[in-house]
């Protein structure tokens, strides 16, 4: 009665806001072509209601976290304070910060809160990548905050895993338009060995240049090149995806054929083919080893056992009917003991 109407209500309540430069759009990973479409007033494809629910709960997570922090020795103030983040290339940036947090020693830092999905959180926690768009937003906010208080040079980016309520904290420092990652720590107190990693120099200036390029395209009614491939997740969630890729097959056919490719492409192609050969050999060897282990375990009459630091187990699985009839098969699983 209720579960089936909530997402439909959200889908009907969508609002479209006009494009204007802002710190939340300033990151290097934000698609420039998407922002040009937005600035030109192209119609957006409506997002699914469920997606809007996911986006909408970010502010609630922020307030929940702030409530818990208020029970600590830390003091949060200046929430949603508006800051002027500068003017360059005829572009003016303004924003609203999540707040300033004062630690027990009286040191003020900018506080920015984000709530994200489990899989993205895991990528950040492993250090596989940095949230560069968030970092850039913080650099602009610190630039604006320093107009009011030049002593505030650091920020805490606190990222919440919406699925598990785990946290990941980045300590960032901004001086002379250079953003430095001072450290990071997760909810378990684990902290990778980070020694003052410079995230980006001229970080705000590069954003202003990007916004100026967007303004130029909008005034000329031209489009920049697509920075992502059609199957990239950003294109999957983009409200202009259909518009952006419409006619792509014709564009492809109009490209030249038969020309010699540049030497750099030749080098990449050669390396790709070599990797492909190695991959096939490794996959074949992996498959043979799996089969040999299974056979050896069955010959020894052992279904599950210890092999040094690993535990090996033979299991019977049921393959569901799809393109082929349902069937039973045998699977080897190997895991670290512990």
C-alpha positions in Angstrom: 0.0 0.0 0.0 2.8 2.4 0.9 6.0 0.7 -0.4 4.9 0.8 -4.0 3.9 4.5 -4.1 6.8 6.3 -2.3 9.3 6.1 -5.2 6.5 7.1 -7.6 5.9 10.2 -5.6 9.6 11.1 -5.6 9.7 10.7 -9.4 6.8 13.1 -9.8 8.3 15.7 -7.4 11.5 16.2 -9.4 12.6 19.8 -9.7 15.1 21.1 -12.3 17.5 23.8 -11.1 19.4 26.2 -13.4 23.1 25.6 -13.9 25.6 27.9 -12.3 29.2 27.4 -11.2 29.4 26.1 -7.6 32.1 24.2 -5.5 30.1 21.0 -5.6 30.5 20.9 -9.4 34.2 22.0 -9.5 35.9 18.6 -9.3 38.0 17.2 -12.2 35.9 14.0 -12.4 32.6 15.9 -13.0 31.7 15.5 -16.7 32.3 18.8 -18.5 30.0 17.8 -21.3 27.1 17.1 -18.8 27.6 20.6 -17.3 27.5 22.2 -20.8 24.2 20.4 -21.6 22.8 21.6 -18.3 24.0 25.2 -19.0 22.4 25.1 -22.5 19.1 24.1 -21.0 18.8 20.7 -22.6 15.9 18.7 -21.2 16.9 16.1 -18.6 15.8 12.5 -18.5 13.9 12.0 -15.2 15.7 10.0 -12.6 14.0 6.9 -11.1 12.2 7.7 -7.8 14.4 5.2 -5.9 17.5 7.1 -7.0 16.1 10.3 -5.7 15.5 8.7 -2.3 19.2 7.7 -2.3 20.3 11.2 -3.1 17.9 12.8 -0.7 19.0 11.1 2.5 22.5 12.7 2.5 21.5 15.7 4.6 19.8 13.4 7.1 23.0 11.4 7.5 24.9 14.6 8.0 22.6 15.7 10.8 22.7 12.3 12.5 26.5 12.4 12.5 26.5 16.0 13.8 24.2 14.9 16.7 26.6 12.2 17.8 29.6 14.6 17.5 27.8 17.1 19.8 27.9 14.5 22.5 31.7 14.5 22.3 34.3 17.1 23.3 34.2 18.5 19.8 32.2 21.6 19.0 30.4 22.1 15.7 29.4 25.6 14.7 28.9 27.8 11.6 26.8 25.2 9.9 25.6 26.2 6.4 27.7 29.4 6.6 27.9 31.0 3.2 31.4 31.7 1.9 32.7 33.5 -1.1 35.2 31.2 -2.9 36.7 33.8 -5.2 36.5 35.2 -8.7 38.7 34.2 -11.6 38.2 34.3 -15.4 35.0 36.1 -14.9 33.6 33.2 -12.8 32.3 33.8 -9.3 32.0 30.9 -6.9 30.0 30.9 -3.7 29.0 28.0 -1.4 27.7 26.9 2.0 29.9 24.8 4.2 28.7 22.0 6.4 30.4 23.6 9.4 33.5 24.4 11.4 34.6 21.9 14.0 36.7 22.9 17.1 38.7 20.2 18.7 39.4 19.9 22.5 42.6 22.0 22.0 40.7 24.8 20.5 41.9 24.3 16.9 39.3 25.1 14.2 39.0 23.0 11.0 36.5 23.0 8.2 34.1 20.0 8.5 32.6 18.4 5.4 30.3 15.4 5.6 29.4 12.9 2.8 27.3 9.8 2.9 28.0 7.3 0.1 27.2 3.7 -1.0 29.1 0.6 0.3 31.1 -0.2 -2.9 32.4 3.4 -3.4 33.3 3.6 0.3 35.3 0.3 0.0 37.3 1.7 -2.9 38.2 4.8 -1.0 39.0 2.9 2.2 41.4 0.6 0.3 43.2 3.6 -1.0 42.4 2.4 -4.6 41.3 6.0 -5.4 40.7 9.3 -3.7 37.4 11.3 -3.7 38.9 14.0 -5.9 35.7 15.9 -6.5 35.1 16.1 -2.7 38.7 17.2 -2.2 38.3 20.0 -4.8 35.0 21.2 -3.2 36.8 21.4 0.1 39.7 23.4 -1.4 37.2 26.0 -2.6 35.5 26.1 0.8 38.8 26.5 2.6 39.7 29.3 0.2 36.4 31.0 1.1 36.8 30.3 4.8 40.3 31.8 4.9 38.8 35.1 3.7 37.0 35.2 7.1 39.6 33.4 9.2 43.1 33.0 7.6 44.2 30.7 10.4 41.9 27.9 9.2 44.1 25.9 6.9 42.8 22.4 7.5 39.6 20.4 6.9 38.2 17.1 8.0 36.3 15.2 5.3 34.1 12.6 7.1 32.6 10.0 4.8 29.9 7.7 6.1 29.1 4.3 4.6 25.3 4.4 4.3 25.1 0.6 4.4 27.3 -0.2 7.4 27.5 3.2 9.3 31.4 3.0 9.1 33.3 6.2 8.7 36.4 7.2 6.8 38.1 10.5 7.7 40.6 12.5 5.6 42.6 15.3 7.1 43.4 17.9 4.4 45.5 21.1 4.4 45.1 23.9 1.9 47.7 26.6 1.4 48.8 28.7 -1.6 46.2 26.9 -3.8 47.8 23.5 -3.0 45.8 20.7 -1.3 47.7 18.2 0.7 46.4 15.0 2.2 47.8 14.9 5.7 46.3 11.6 6.8 43.3 9.3 6.8 41.7 6.9 9.3 38.7 4.6 9.4 36.3 3.6 12.1 38.6 0.7 13.2 41.4 3.1 13.9 43.3 1.8 10.9 45.5 4.4 9.2 47.5 3.9 6.0 51.1 5.2 6.0 50.5 8.5 4.3 53.3 11.1 4.3 51.9 14.4 3.2 50.6 13.4 -0.2 50.1 16.5 -2.4 46.7 15.9 -4.0 46.8 18.8 -6.4 48.6 22.1 -7.0 46.7 25.1 -8.5 43.6 23.1 -7.6 41.1 26.0 -7.4 42.6 27.8 -10.5 42.1 24.6 -12.5 38.5 24.5 -11.5 38.0 28.1 -12.5 39.5 27.4 -15.9 37.1 24.5 -16.3 34.1 26.7 -15.5 35.4 29.3 -17.9 35.7 26.6 -20.6 32.1 25.6 -19.8 30.9 29.2 -20.1 32.7 29.5 -23.5 30.9 26.4 -24.9 27.6 27.7 -23.6 28.0 31.1 -25.2 29.1 29.5 -28.5 26.6 26.6 -28.2 29.2 24.0 -28.8 30.0 20.8 -27.0 33.3 19.5 -25.6 34.5 16.0 -26.3 33.0 13.2 -24.2 35.4 12.5 -21.3 33.9 9.0 -20.6 33.0 5.9 -22.6 29.4 4.9 -23.2 29.5 2.0 -20.7 31.0 4.2 -17.9 28.8 4.3 -14.7 28.7 8.1 -15.0 27.0 7.8 -18.3 24.6 5.3 -16.9 23.4 7.8 -14.3 23.6 10.9 -16.4 20.3 12.6 -17.2 21.7 13.6 -20.6 23.0 10.2 -21.6 20.5 9.5 -24.4 21.0 13.0 -25.8 24.8 12.8 -25.6 25.1 9.5 -27.3 22.4 10.0 -29.9 23.8 9.6 -33.4 27.1 8.1 -32.1 27.0 5.3 -34.7 26.9 7.9 -37.5 29.7 9.8 -35.9 31.8 6.6 -35.9 31.1 5.9 -39.5 32.2 9.4 -40.5 35.6 8.9 -39.0 38.5 8.1 -41.3 39.5 4.5 -42.2 42.7 3.0 -43.6 45.1 5.6 -42.2 48.3 4.7 -40.3 47.7 5.1 -36.6 50.2 7.2 -34.5 53.2 5.4 -33.0 51.9 5.7 -29.5 48.8 3.7 -30.5 51.0 1.1 -32.1 52.9 0.7 -28.8 49.7 0.3 -26.9 48.3 -2.3 -29.3 51.5 -4.4 -29.2 51.5 -4.3 -25.4 47.8 -5.2 -25.3 48.3 -8.2 -27.5 51.2 -9.4 -25.4 49.1 -9.1 -22.3 46.3 -10.9 -24.0 48.6 -13.9 -24.7 49.8 -13.9 -21.1 46.3 -13.7 -19.8 45.2 -16.7 -21.9 48.2 -18.7 -20.6 47.5 -17.7 -17.0 43.8 -18.6 -17.2 44.7 -22.0 -18.7 47.2 -22.7 -16.0 44.8 -21.5 -13.3 42.1 -23.8 -14.7 44.5 -26.8 -14.8 45.7 -26.2 -11.2 42.1 -26.0 -10.0 41.3 -29.3 -11.7 44.5 -31.0 -10.3 43.7 -29.8 -6.8 40.1 -31.2 -7.0 41.3 -34.5 -8.3 44.1 -34.8 -5.7 41.6 -34.1 -2.9 39.2 -36.7 -4.1 42.0 -39.2 -4.6 42.9 -38.6 -0.9 39.3 -38.9 0.1 39.3 -35.4 1.7 36.4 -33.0 1.1 37.8 -30.2 3.2 41.3 -29.7 4.6 44.2 -27.5 5.5 46.9 -26.8 2.9 49.5 -24.7 4.8 47.9 -21.3 5.3 44.9 -22.1 3.2 41.7 -24.1 3.7 40.4 -26.0 0.6 36.9 -27.3 0.3 35.0 -29.2 -2.3 31.3 -28.2 -2.6 28.4 -29.4 -4.7 26.5 -26.5 -6.4 23.3 -26.3 -8.3 23.3 -24.5 -11.6 19.9 -22.8 -12.2 18.2 -23.2 -15.5 18.7 -20.3 -17.9 20.1 -20.9 -21.4 21.1 -24.4 -20.4 19.2 -27.0 -18.4 19.6 -27.0 -14.6 22.5 -29.2 -13.4 24.8 -30.1 -10.5 28.5 -29.2 -10.5 31.5 -29.4 -8.3 33.3 -26.3 -7.1 36.6 -25.8 -5.3 36.8 -23.0 -2.8 40.1 -21.8 -1.3 40.3 -19.3 1.6 43.0 -18.1 4.0 42.9 -20.0 7.3 42.1 -18.0 10.4 
